[in-house]
Amino acid sequence: MIELPLIAQTPDLETHRAPKHRPAAGGPRPARQPRRALHGVLLLDKPLGWSSNDALQKVKGMLRAEKGGHTGTLDPLATGLLPLCFGAATKFSQVSLDADKTYHATVQLGITRVGGDLEGEVIETRPVTFDAAALRDACAALTGRIEQLPPMQSALKHEGRALYEYARAGVDVVRAPRSVTVHRLDILGWQHDVLDIEVCVSKGTYIRTLAEDLGRLLGCGAHLTALRRVCSGSLGLAESITIEALDALEPAQREARLLPPDALLAAWPAVHLAADDAGRFLSGVRRRLGLSDCEAVRVYGPAPHPRPGAESDAVFLGSAHLKAGELIPGRLLSPPEVQALADSASPPVNSN
């Protein structure tokens, strides 16, 4: 089984892992279901207390999928949108990893904790005395391009070890600030010492650090008490499904929840090739099309062996970019993957 390399923002906390069910000692082990090639994206509403890998392995088992990965770690203390990629879709997971993310967060004002969340011990308690104007000013100061100091409770590596390993050992590592972008920081609700916000941020932004910085600017301290991811790029929570709901479905219904692999690239322009050009493109050959330059496009061609009654004769081939009139291949599907998508008769996704 091949897992994708992941860019983790926070550690998987052992005390918050989902329970693992094992047969009683000496009892019969259940027969292992054979794995199969599945290609697509499942939008999961990750539950509280589960690590991203816990959720991936659970869903992977439900679908009996051979190959899968998730598109960036969501902390066990967080819930919400976790896109899971299977088969050919794993080739494009970096698109979702690099995409902007939107979160709903609840911030406890007046209390500073180790690590910036509910798990840490209380460091300091201070009165909450700011007014609405000060809150607006603090939110404005944290909007745009800002510098963030990665928390010790993160999975960033130092000398081959994750920072959270040092934190657990009581060792503080000198970290360099990193530039991130907060596109929006909106106030959803405020009741004295509890603040609800919605933030849209670039890859690599730590929401717990944002909460701490907000408390620092307001002069009272703060920590994060709840976090829910609602968007990842063009993918939204509205189309997601919980593990419980997925578990209640029949196998065919579960598979029907998969979006096609090109759903990850829905915001990119589409290029459609004729059969000859499509075959050469899949072989990695550049094609001169005379189109305008573009940093990223999704490419389609005719189905190699269309199934009778298929809904669409166009099939996703991979990604590319356009430069000086040439279509330059990027990540390509293999012929078996292309045929599998053609057999599934999934029409191309629409651009936003």
N, C-alpha and C positions, 0 to 999 in steps of 0.2 A: 504494500500500500504506500502510495506516495503522498506526502503532505506538503502543502505549500510553505515556503518560507514566510514567516509572519513578522509584521512590525508591531510588537507588543508595547502598549503604553503602561500597563499596570500588571503586577504579578497575579498569578492564580493563587488565591489564598486558600490553604488547605482546609481551614475551618469553614470555608464557604463552598466547598465543592459539593456537587450533587451527589446523593447517595448512590453507591454502586451495588448492584444486586448480584450476589454470588450464590451458587448452589451450596446447600449444606455439605459439610465435610463428609465424604464417603457416599454422597448421593449421586444419582445419575446426572451427567451434564447434558443440557439440551443440545439437540443436533444443530450444527452450525449451518446457517442458510448460505447457499452459494452467492458470491458477489457477481455483479454484472456491470457492464458499461452503461452509464447514464450520463447525459449531457444537458446541463442546464443550471439555473440559479434558483435556490429556494430562499425566500425572504422570511427569516425566522424572527419572531418576537421572543428574544431570549429572556428566560425567567430570572428572578432574583436568586442569587446564591450559586448559580451555575457558572463555571468558567466557560469561555468560548469553545475550548477544546472538548469539554464535557458535552456541550450542546451539539457540536459537530459530530462527535462519535455516536451520540444517540440517534441523530437524524440519519447519519450514514448507515447505521444498522437497520433503521426502519425502511430505508429505500433499497437496502442491499447493494449499495453503490461501491464500485471498485476504488474510485479515486475521488478524493474530495479535499476541500480546504476552506478556511474562512477568510474573510477579507479585513483582518485587523482585530486585535483583541478588544473585547468589551469586558470591563472589570466585573468580577462576580457580584459586587455590590451595585452594579448598574443593570438596567433592563433595556429592552427595546430592540431596534433593528439590527440584525446580524445577517448580512447576505452570506449564504453558503454556496460554494461553487462545486460543481461535479463534472468530471470528465473534461470535455473540451473547454468548458467555461473557466477552468482553473488557469488556462493560458492567459486570461484577460483579467485576473483578479487584481493585478497591480493598478488597474484603472480605478477600481473601487477603493483600494488602499490609499491612492493619491487624492481621492475626491474630497471636497469639503464635506463636513459633517454638521448636523444640526441636533442640538440637545435641549431638553427641558431639565432644569436643575433646581433643586431646593437648597438654599443656603441658610445655615443657622448663624445669625449674627451675635456678636458679643462673647463668643467662646472660641478659642484657638486650640486645636488638637494636633498631636503628633501625626504627620502624614496627611493632614488636611481633610480627614473623613471621620466617620463615626467610630472606626476601629481604634483610633489612636487615643492615648491618654490626654486628659485636659492639661494644657500648658498654662493657660491664662484665661481669666474671666474679666470682662470689662463692661461698663454700662454702654447702652446704645442710645446716643444722644443726637445723632445727626438729623437733618431735615430733608425734605424731598429734593430741594435744590442741590444739596451735597451729594445725594444719591445719584441724581442725573449727571452731575459733574464727574463722579467716580466712574460711572458706566461709560461716559464719553472718553475718559482718559484711557480706558482699557479697550477701546475700539480702534481698529486699524492695525497697522504693523506695530507689534510690541515685542519686547524681550521677555522670555520666560526662563526661570531657572528650573530645570527638570527636577521633580521630587525624588527623594531617596527611595520612595516606595514605587519606583518604576522599573521596567525591565531593560532599560538602557544598559549597555555593557561598559564595564571598566576593567581593563586587564583580564578580559575573558569571563568575567562574572557579572551577573545582573546586579544593579544597584540595590534592589530589595534584599539581596543576600547579605550585603554589607550592613544594611539597615537592621536586619534581624540580629546581626552579630554586634550591634551597637557601634559600628564604625561609620563615621561621616566622611564621605568622599567629596573632594572639591569638584564642582561641576561648572561648566561654562554655560552662560545663558544662550538661548537659541531664539532666533527670530521666528515668530508665527504671526498669523493674521486672524484677527477677530473681525469678521465681516459685519456682524450684527450682535448687539447685546441689548435685548429688550426686556423691560420689566413686565412680568405677567401679573404679579401681585406682591403686596408688601403689607405685613401686619407686624409692626414694631420690630421684633427680632427674628422674623422669618421672611425670607425673600425668595420669590419664585421668578426665575428668569428663563429666557430662551436665547441661546447663543448659536450662531453659525460661524464655524471656525475652519481654519486650514488644517491639513494633515499635521499630526504631531503636537497639537495643542492639548494641554492638560487642564481639564475643567476644574479639578481640585485646586490646582495652583491659581487659576483665575478667581476662584472663590476666596482663597487666602489673600490674594492681591486686592480684591475688592474690600475685604475687611480691614486690610492695612490702610488703604486710602480713606476709609470711613472712620478710622481711629478706634475701632472697637474689636477688631479681629473677627474671624469667621471660619467656618468649615463646611464642607459639603455633606448633606444628609441624604440626598436622593438624586439619581441621575438616570435619565431615560433618553436614548438615541431615537430620534424620530425621522431623520433623513440621512442618506449616504449618497452624495451626488444626486442623480435624478431618481433614485430609488427611495420609496417612502414606506412608512410604517403601515399605512392603510391597506397595503397589499400583502402584509405579513400574516403569518399563522403561528399560533402557539404550539409548543410540543404536545400539550394535551389534546388539542384539536387535531393535530396531524396524526397522533396515535389512534384516534377514534375513526380514522378513514380506512377504507379498503385499500389494498396495494395500488390498484389502478388509479384511485382517486388521489393518493399521495403523489404518484408520478405526475398527475395532471397539474399539480401545484407548481411544478418546475417552470420557470420562465426560460426562454431560449438563451443560449450563451450571449447573443448579441444584445440582450437587455442591458448588459454592463456598458455598452457603447452607444446607447440610445441617443445621447446628445451629439454624437459625431455625424457629419455628413455621410451619406451613402453613395457608393460608386457601384454601378452595375456593369458587368462585363459580359461580352458574348462568349460562346463556348470555347473558341480557340484561345482568346485572351485569358479566360478563366483557368484553363489547363496550364498555360505557361506561368500565370501568376502563382498557382499552387506549387509550381516547381521552383519558385523563388526568383523568377525572371522579371526584370523591370519591363513595364509596358509604357509606351509613349501614347498618351491620350489627349494631350493638348489642353488639359484642365488647369485651372488656377491653383497656385500653391496652397497647400493646407497641411497643418501639422499632424493631423490624425483623421483618418476616414475608416469606415467599415465597408468591406467589399463583398459583393454578391455575384453569383454566376448561376447559370442554369443547373438544375439538378442533374448529376451524371447519369443516373438510371431512375427517372421519375416513376414513382409508384402510381399505378392506375387510380384515378380519382383523387390524386393529391390536390390540396387546396392551392398550392403555389408552386410555380416552376422555378422560383428563385431560391437559392440556398446560400447561407452565410459561409464565406471562405476564410475570413481573417481580417486583420488590420493592416494598414499601410499609411504612408504619407505621400503627398504630392509635392514635387519640387522640379522646377524648370520643365513642366509639362510631362514629367514621368511619374508613373505610379510605382512606388518603391515598397516592396513587401515588408511587413513587420512580423507579427505573430500569425502563423498560418495553421489551419486545421489540417490533419492528415486525411488522406482519401477515405479511410473507414469512418472517420468522424463526419466528414461531409456527407457520406452516404447515409449515416445514421440520422443526421438532421433532415436530409431529404425524405427519408422514410417516415419521419415524424410529422412531415407536412406542416411545419410551423412557418407561417408567413413572416417576412421581415418585420422588425419592430419599426414603429414610426418615430421620426425625429421629434424632439420637443419643439 
